[in-house]
């Protein structure tokens, strides 16, 4: 190929390059400027959306906008990738974006950040009381500082600080109070109060505290009953040996009395009266009142001393009997209507709680047919529920409930300063109330348990023991007749 042919081929290429330099370059410069401004606008929008996402709970529309703005920026930046017509202007595009963003981001951020906060004059007009006014300004200044990531060059922030001045302890305590803090937010920043993640977290904590309080109240009502009923939930005690062939032996269903999880071994004893003696014991107690002196002017006056005597009379019955084995022993009954005399055959049923002596439940005179439950004293003794477990459970739960309620922002009794509970007279009074309520609740539990145990005993065991006494009467009469 000759040089003439080469020049003929290259001439159109050169003319096309010159045309692109003369015509297309101004158009591309305008495109770079427009793209850079579009990216900066999108970044400013993205900054606001990301701020909302980090500070507040974003709405579904804002979530979609985040994705759309990100895609817009990506599409514009792709125009300057390697291999594209604008690749040669990529560095220019990047420089313009950085310059424009640096110039516009701070003013834009300052504008939309300051616009959502109230003016100092509005806060001053809304709060006539100085303590509430300065506490509100402190809350707004703190929120603004948090929103601006520590940017303190704002005129509005400086106005808040100047109007606030130095806070007293009372003003600082009010500003740190959660309820007042969020009242200020709801008053001046309703969107923030409705969507703020910190507010939502606080409300979740309050909900959890509320559930914890309700759970503790329910536990305080239920656990003491379980603690009271759990007494005796251990290895059952061994009942007295029974022998179905022995007509004087207790049936297996009567050899152990089971009441509310507690088990009592039951024994049967019988004998013929050899001697009976009755006497009374008088118990006297005394108390005094008065005897106080007081001064009125120059006169000393003294109230008379009053002596009060209280006496109780208890009837005692001691019966000497010959038992089934032929030996002699004495039975003593206190304050009982049970009567007997020499030669009569009597028997009684006694119950034994783990580690304790036999406790008479009822007596029967096989000669006269008299049946006596010793005024219910026997069943009252075995139906007693130890009060320490329910009282301890109620007290512990009550103290924990007091601790949560005293440190909770919604239910605080003593106030919270810097997250530390200040225990004052109110807390001490609350603790005393917890002890008193736990004690009264324990008395109620013991009363209900005793009533239930007595009702079950008289419904299930009382008739069965009566029937047993009547069944063994002929056997006992024949035994002592032969003796």
C-alpha positions as CSV (number, residue, x, y, z in Angstrom):
1,X,0.0,0.0,0.0
2,X,1.4,3.4,-1.0
3,X,1.5,6.5,1.2
4,X,-1.3,8.1,-0.9
5,X,-3.6,5.2,-0.2
6,X,-2.8,5.4,3.6
7,X,-3.5,9.2,3.7
8,X,-6.8,8.6,1.8
9,X,-7.9,6.1,4.5
10,X,-6.8,8.1,7.6
11,X,-8.2,11.4,6.5
12,X,-11.8,10.7,7.5
13,X,-10.7,9.4,10.9
14,X,-8.8,12.5,11.6
15,X,-11.8,14.7,10.6
16,X,-14.0,12.7,12.9
17,X,-11.7,13.1,15.8
18,X,-11.5,16.8,15.2
19,X,-15.3,17.1,15.1
20,X,-15.6,15.2,18.4
21,X,-13.1,17.6,20.1
22,X,-14.8,20.7,18.7
23,X,-18.5,19.7,19.2
24,X,-18.8,16.8,21.6
25,X,-16.5,18.0,24.4
26,X,-18.7,20.9,25.5
27,X,-21.7,18.6,25.7
28,X,-19.8,16.1,27.8
29,X,-18.7,18.9,30.2
30,X,-22.3,19.8,30.7
31,X,-23.1,16.1,31.3
32,X,-20.4,15.8,33.9
33,X,-21.6,18.8,35.8
34,X,-25.2,17.6,35.8
35,X,-24.2,14.1,36.8
36,X,-22.0,15.4,39.7
37,X,-24.9,17.5,41.0
38,X,-27.4,14.7,40.6
39,X,-25.0,12.4,42.7
40,X,-24.6,15.1,45.4
41,X,-28.4,15.6,45.6
42,X,-28.9,11.8,45.9
43,X,-26.2,11.6,48.6
44,X,-27.8,14.3,50.6
45,X,-31.1,12.5,50.3
46,X,-29.3,9.3,51.3
47,X,-27.7,11.0,54.3
48,X,-31.1,12.0,55.6
49,X,-32.6,8.5,55.1
50,X,-29.6,6.8,56.7
51,X,-29.9,9.2,59.6
52,X,-33.5,8.3,60.0
53,X,-32.6,4.7,59.8
54,X,-30.0,5.0,62.6
55,X,-31.9,7.3,64.8
56,X,-35.5,6.4,64.2
57,X,-37.6,3.5,62.9
58,X,-37.8,4.0,59.2
59,X,-41.2,3.8,57.4
60,X,-41.8,1.3,54.5
61,X,-41.7,4.3,52.1
62,X,-38.3,5.3,53.4
63,X,-37.0,1.8,53.1
64,X,-38.0,1.8,49.4
65,X,-36.5,5.2,49.0
66,X,-33.1,4.0,50.4
67,X,-32.9,1.3,47.8
68,X,-34.0,3.7,45.0
69,X,-31.5,6.4,45.9
70,X,-28.7,3.9,46.1
71,X,-29.6,2.5,42.7
72,X,-29.7,6.1,41.2
73,X,-26.2,6.8,42.5
74,X,-24.9,3.5,41.1
75,X,-26.4,4.1,37.7
76,X,-24.8,7.5,37.4
77,X,-21.4,6.3,38.5
78,X,-21.5,3.4,36.0
79,X,-21.4,5.9,33.2
80,X,-17.8,6.6,34.1
81,X,-16.6,3.0,34.4
82,X,-13.8,1.6,32.3
83,X,-14.7,1.2,28.7
84,X,-17.5,3.8,28.6
85,X,-17.4,6.9,26.5
86,X,-17.1,9.1,29.6
87,X,-14.3,7.1,31.2
88,X,-11.8,9.8,30.3
89,X,-13.7,12.2,32.4
90,X,-14.0,9.9,35.4
91,X,-11.4,11.8,37.5
92,X,-13.1,15.1,36.7
93,X,-16.5,13.7,37.7
94,X,-15.1,12.4,41.0
95,X,-13.5,15.7,41.9
96,X,-16.6,17.7,41.2
97,X,-18.7,15.3,43.3
98,X,-16.3,15.7,46.2
99,X,-16.2,19.4,45.9
100,X,-20.0,19.9,45.6
101,X,-20.7,17.5,48.4
102,X,-18.2,19.2,50.7
103,X,-19.8,22.6,49.9
104,X,-23.5,21.5,50.2
105,X,-23.6,18.7,52.8
106,X,-23.0,20.7,56.0
107,X,-25.5,23.5,55.1
108,X,-28.1,21.0,54.0
109,X,-27.6,18.9,57.1
110,X,-27.7,22.0,59.3
111,X,-30.9,23.2,57.6
112,X,-33.0,20.0,58.0
113,X,-31.6,19.4,61.5
114,X,-32.3,22.8,62.8
115,X,-35.7,23.1,61.2
116,X,-37.1,20.2,63.3
117,X,-36.0,21.7,66.6
118,X,-38.0,24.6,68.2
119,X,-36.7,28.1,68.9
120,X,-35.6,29.0,72.3
121,X,-38.3,31.7,72.6
122,X,-41.0,28.9,72.1
123,X,-39.6,26.8,74.9
124,X,-39.4,29.8,77.2
125,X,-43.0,30.7,76.4
126,X,-44.2,27.1,77.0
127,X,-42.5,26.7,80.4
128,X,-43.1,29.4,82.9
129,X,-41.4,27.5,85.7
130,X,-37.6,27.9,85.6
131,X,-36.8,24.4,86.6
132,X,-39.0,22.8,83.9
133,X,-37.8,25.4,81.3
134,X,-34.1,24.7,81.9
135,X,-34.6,21.0,82.1
136,X,-36.5,21.1,78.7
137,X,-33.7,23.1,77.1
138,X,-31.2,20.6,78.5
139,X,-33.2,17.7,76.9
140,X,-33.3,19.5,73.6
141,X,-29.6,20.4,73.7
142,X,-28.7,16.8,74.4
143,X,-31.0,15.5,71.6
144,X,-29.5,18.0,69.2
145,X,-26.0,17.0,70.1
146,X,-26.8,13.4,69.6
147,X,-28.5,14.1,66.3
148,X,-25.6,16.1,65.0
149,X,-23.0,13.6,66.1
150,X,-21.3,16.1,68.4
151,X,-21.5,19.1,66.0
152,X,-21.6,22.1,68.3
153,X,-21.2,24.9,65.7
154,X,-24.9,25.4,65.4
155,X,-26.5,28.7,66.4
156,X,-29.5,26.9,67.8
157,X,-27.4,24.6,69.9
158,X,-25.5,27.6,71.3
159,X,-28.8,29.3,72.0
160,X,-30.0,26.3,73.9
161,X,-26.8,26.3,76.0
162,X,-26.9,30.0,76.6
163,X,-30.5,30.0,77.7
164,X,-30.0,26.9,79.9
165,X,-26.9,28.1,81.8
166,X,-25.7,26.2,84.8
167,X,-28.2,23.6,86.0
168,X,-29.1,23.0,89.6
169,X,-29.3,19.5,91.1
170,X,-33.1,19.7,90.9
171,X,-33.0,20.8,87.2
172,X,-30.5,18.1,86.3
173,X,-32.5,15.4,88.0
174,X,-35.7,16.5,86.2
175,X,-33.9,16.5,82.8
176,X,-32.6,13.0,83.5
177,X,-36.1,11.7,84.4
178,X,-37.3,9.4,81.6
179,X,-40.9,10.5,81.8
180,X,-40.1,14.2,81.5
181,X,-37.5,13.5,78.8
182,X,-40.1,11.9,76.5
183,X,-42.7,14.4,77.4
184,X,-40.4,17.0,75.9
185,X,-39.8,14.9,72.8
186,X,-43.5,14.4,72.3
187,X,-44.1,18.1,72.6
188,X,-41.5,19.4,70.3
189,X,-40.3,16.4,68.2
190,X,-43.4,14.2,67.8
191,X,-42.0,12.3,64.9
192,X,-38.9,11.5,66.9
193,X,-41.0,10.5,70.0
194,X,-43.2,8.3,67.8
195,X,-40.4,6.6,65.8
196,X,-37.3,7.0,67.9
197,X,-35.5,3.7,68.5
198,X,-34.5,4.9,72.0
199,X,-38.1,5.7,72.8
200,X,-39.2,2.3,71.4
201,X,-36.5,0.6,73.5
202,X,-37.6,2.5,76.5
203,X,-41.2,1.5,76.0
204,X,-40.1,-2.1,75.5
205,X,-38.2,-1.9,78.7
206,X,-41.3,-0.4,80.4
207,X,-43.5,-3.2,78.9
208,X,-41.0,-5.8,80.1
209,X,-41.0,-4.1,83.6
210,X,-44.7,-4.2,83.5
211,X,-44.8,-7.8,82.7
212,X,-42.1,-8.5,85.3
213,X,-44.2,-6.6,87.9
214,X,-47.4,-8.6,86.9
215,X,-45.4,-11.8,86.9
216,X,-44.0,-11.1,90.4
217,X,-47.4,-10.1,91.7
218,X,-48.8,-13.4,90.4
219,X,-45.8,-15.3,91.8
220,X,-46.3,-13.6,95.1
221,X,-49.9,-14.8,95.2
222,X,-49.2,-18.4,94.0
223,X,-45.7,-19.3,95.3
224,X,-46.5,-19.0,99.0
225,X,-49.4,-21.4,98.6
226,X,-47.1,-23.9,96.9
227,X,-44.5,-23.4,99.6
228,X,-47.1,-24.0,102.3
229,X,-48.4,-27.1,100.5
230,X,-45.0,-28.5,99.9
231,X,-44.4,-29.1,103.6
232,X,-44.3,-32.9,104.0
233,X,-43.6,-33.6,100.4
234,X,-40.9,-36.1,101.3
235,X,-40.5,-39.8,101.8
236,X,-43.8,-40.9,103.5
237,X,-43.5,-42.0,107.1
238,X,-44.0,-45.6,107.9
239,X,-47.4,-46.4,109.2
240,X,-48.0,-48.7,112.2
241,X,-48.0,-52.3,111.1
242,X,-51.4,-53.7,110.2
243,X,-52.7,-57.2,110.3
244,X,-55.9,-58.0,108.5
245,X,-56.4,-61.1,110.6
246,X,-56.2,-59.1,113.8
247,X,-59.7,-57.6,114.4
248,X,-58.3,-54.8,116.6
249,X,-55.8,-53.7,113.9
250,X,-56.6,-50.5,111.9
251,X,-57.5,-51.1,108.3
252,X,-54.8,-50.1,105.8
253,X,-56.7,-47.0,104.6
254,X,-57.0,-45.7,108.2
255,X,-53.4,-46.5,109.2
256,X,-52.2,-43.3,107.5
257,X,-54.1,-40.0,107.4
258,X,-53.1,-37.9,104.3
259,X,-54.0,-34.2,104.4
260,X,-52.7,-31.7,101.8
261,X,-49.5,-33.6,101.1
262,X,-48.8,-34.3,104.7
263,X,-48.9,-37.8,106.2
264,X,-49.6,-38.9,109.7
265,X,-49.1,-42.4,111.1
266,X,-52.2,-43.4,113.0
267,X,-52.3,-45.8,116.1
268,X,-55.1,-47.4,118.0
269,X,-55.0,-48.0,121.7
270,X,-57.6,-49.5,124.0
271,X,-57.9,-50.4,127.7
272,X,-60.1,-50.9,130.7
273,X,-60.4,-48.1,133.3
274,X,-58.8,-48.9,136.7
275,X,-58.9,-45.4,138.2
276,X,-60.0,-42.0,137.1
277,X,-59.1,-38.6,138.6
278,X,-60.3,-35.1,137.5
279,X,-58.9,-31.7,138.6
280,X,-58.6,-28.2,137.3
281,X,-55.7,-25.9,136.7
282,X,-56.0,-22.1,136.8
283,X,-53.6,-20.0,134.8
284,X,-53.5,-16.3,135.9
285,X,-51.9,-13.5,134.0
286,X,-51.7,-9.8,135.0
287,X,-51.2,-6.6,133.1
288,X,-51.0,-3.0,134.2
289,X,-52.0,0.4,132.6
290,X,-51.6,4.0,133.6
291,X,-49.0,5.1,136.1
292,X,-47.8,7.9,133.8
293,X,-46.7,11.3,135.0
294,X,-46.8,14.6,133.1
295,X,-46.2,18.3,134.0
296,X,-48.7,21.0,133.5
297,X,-47.2,24.3,134.4
298,X,-45.7,23.9,137.9
299,X,-47.9,20.9,138.7
300,X,-46.9,17.3,138.3
301,X,-49.9,15.0,137.7
302,X,-49.9,11.2,137.8
303,X,-52.5,8.8,136.4
304,X,-53.5,5.9,138.7
305,X,-52.1,2.4,138.1
306,X,-54.7,-0.1,137.0
307,X,-54.1,-3.8,137.4
308,X,-55.9,-6.2,135.1
309,X,-56.0,-9.9,136.0
310,X,-56.8,-12.6,133.4
311,X,-57.5,-16.2,134.4
312,X,-58.3,-19.4,132.5
313,X,-59.4,-22.7,134.0
314,X,-58.4,-25.9,132.3
315,X,-59.9,-29.3,133.2
316,X,-57.5,-32.2,133.5
317,X,-58.6,-35.9,133.4
318,X,-56.1,-38.7,134.2
319,X,-57.3,-42.2,133.6
320,X,-55.3,-45.3,134.7
321,X,-56.1,-48.3,132.4
322,X,-55.1,-51.8,131.8
323,X,-54.1,-52.1,128.1
324,X,-54.5,-55.0,125.7
325,X,-51.2,-56.5,126.7
326,X,-52.2,-56.5,130.4
327,X,-49.9,-53.6,131.4
328,X,-51.0,-50.4,133.1
329,X,-50.6,-46.9,131.8
330,X,-52.1,-43.5,132.4
331,X,-53.9,-41.3,129.8
332,X,-54.3,-37.6,130.4
333,X,-57.0,-35.5,128.7
334,X,-57.1,-31.7,128.8
335,X,-60.2,-29.6,128.6
336,X,-62.3,-32.5,127.3
337,X,-66.0,-33.5,127.7
338,X,-65.1,-37.1,127.7
339,X,-66.2,-38.9,130.9
340,X,-65.5,-42.4,132.2
341,X,-65.4,-44.4,135.4
342,X,-63.8,-47.5,136.7
343,X,-64.5,-50.7,134.8
344,X,-65.5,-49.1,131.5
345,X,-63.6,-49.9,128.3
346,X,-62.3,-46.9,126.4
347,X,-60.0,-46.4,123.3
348,X,-58.5,-43.6,121.4
349,X,-57.0,-42.8,118.0
350,X,-53.8,-40.8,117.8
351,X,-51.8,-39.5,114.9
352,X,-48.0,-38.9,114.8
353,X,-46.3,-36.3,112.6
354,X,-42.8,-37.0,111.6
355,X,-40.4,-36.7,114.5
356,X,-43.2,-35.8,117.0
357,X,-45.1,-37.6,119.8
358,X,-48.6,-39.1,119.4
359,X,-51.4,-36.6,119.3
360,X,-54.8,-37.9,120.4
361,X,-57.5,-37.2,117.8
362,X,-60.6,-38.8,119.3
363,X,-61.8,-41.1,122.1
364,X,-64.6,-43.6,122.4
365,X,-66.3,-45.2,125.4
366,X,-67.3,-48.6,124.3
367,X,-69.5,-49.0,127.4
368,X,-71.6,-45.8,127.1
369,X,-71.1,-45.3,123.4
370,X,-69.8,-41.7,123.9
371,X,-67.7,-40.4,121.0
372,X,-65.5,-37.3,121.6
373,X,-63.1,-35.5,119.3
374,X,-61.5,-33.6,122.2
375,X,-63.1,-30.3,121.0
376,X,-61.2,-30.6,117.8
377,X,-57.9,-29.9,119.5
378,X,-56.2,-33.0,118.1
379,X,-57.1,-32.2,114.5
380,X,-56.3,-28.5,115.0
381,X,-52.8,-29.5,116.1
382,X,-52.0,-31.7,113.1
383,X,-53.7,-29.3,110.7
384,X,-51.2,-26.6,111.5
385,X,-49.1,-25.5,108.6
386,X,-45.6,-24.1,109.4
387,X,-45.7,-20.4,108.3
388,X,-42.0,-19.8,107.6
389,X,-41.9,-21.2,104.1
390,X,-44.9,-19.2,102.8
391,X,-43.8,-16.1,104.7
392,X,-40.3,-16.3,103.4
393,X,-41.5,-16.8,99.8
394,X,-43.9,-13.9,100.0
395,X,-41.3,-11.7,101.6
396,X,-38.6,-12.5,99.0
397,X,-40.9,-11.9,96.1
398,X,-42.3,-8.8,97.7
399,X,-38.8,-7.3,98.2
400,X,-37.9,-8.1,94.7
401,X,-41.1,-6.5,93.5
402,X,-40.3,-3.4,95.7
403,X,-36.8,-3.3,94.2
404,X,-38.0,-3.4,90.6
405,X,-40.8,-0.9,91.2
406,X,-38.5,1.5,93.0
407,X,-35.9,1.5,90.2
408,X,-38.4,1.5,87.3
409,X,-38.9,4.8,85.6
410,X,-42.6,4.4,85.5
411,X,-43.1,3.0,89.0
412,X,-40.2,4.7,90.7
413,X,-40.8,5.4,94.4
414,X,-37.6,7.1,95.3
415,X,-36.2,8.5,92.0
416,X,-33.3,7.5,89.9
417,X,-30.2,9.6,89.5
418,X,-27.6,8.5,87.0
419,X,-29.1,5.1,86.9
420,X,-28.6,4.5,90.6
421,X,-31.6,4.0,92.9
422,X,-31.7,6.3,95.8
423,X,-33.1,4.4,98.8
424,X,-34.9,6.8,101.1
425,X,-37.6,6.7,103.7
426,X,-40.2,5.6,101.1
427,X,-38.2,2.5,100.4
428,X,-37.9,1.7,104.1
429,X,-41.6,2.1,104.6
430,X,-42.2,-0.1,101.5
431,X,-40.0,-2.8,103.0
432,X,-42.0,-2.6,106.3
433,X,-45.2,-2.9,104.3
434,X,-43.9,-5.9,102.5
435,X,-43.1,-7.7,105.8
436,X,-46.5,-6.9,107.2
437,X,-48.4,-7.9,104.1
438,X,-46.4,-11.1,103.8
439,X,-47.2,-12.0,107.4
440,X,-51.0,-11.3,107.0
441,X,-51.0,-13.3,103.7
442,X,-49.3,-16.1,105.5
443,X,-52.0,-16.1,108.2
444,X,-54.6,-16.3,105.5
445,X,-52.9,-19.2,103.8
446,X,-52.5,-21.1,107.1
447,X,-56.2,-20.5,107.9
448,X,-57.4,-21.7,104.5
449,X,-55.1,-24.8,104.7
450,X,-56.3,-25.6,108.2
451,X,-59.9,-25.3,107.1
452,X,-59.4,-27.5,104.1
453,X,-57.5,-30.1,106.2
454,X,-60.2,-30.1,108.8
455,X,-63.0,-30.4,106.3
456,X,-61.3,-33.3,104.6
457,X,-60.6,-35.1,107.9
458,X,-64.2,-34.8,109.1
459,X,-65.6,-35.8,105.7
460,X,-63.4,-38.8,104.9
461,X,-61.8,-40.1,108.1
462,X,-64.1,-39.1,111.0
463,X,-67.0,-41.4,109.9
464,X,-64.6,-44.2,109.1
465,X,-63.0,-44.0,112.6
466,X,-66.5,-44.0,114.2
467,X,-67.4,-47.1,112.3
468,X,-64.2,-48.8,113.3
469,X,-64.8,-48.0,117.0
470,X,-68.3,-49.6,116.8
471,X,-67.0,-52.7,115.0
472,X,-64.3,-53.5,117.6
473,X,-66.6,-52.9,120.6
474,X,-67.7,-56.6,120.8
475,X,-64.1,-57.8,120.4
476,X,-62.8,-55.5,123.2
477,X,-65.7,-56.4,125.5
478,X,-65.0,-60.1,125.0
479,X,-61.2,-59.6,125.5
480,X,-61.4,-57.8,128.8
481,X,-64.2,-60.1,130.0
482,X,-61.9,-63.1,129.5
483,X,-59.0,-61.1,131.1
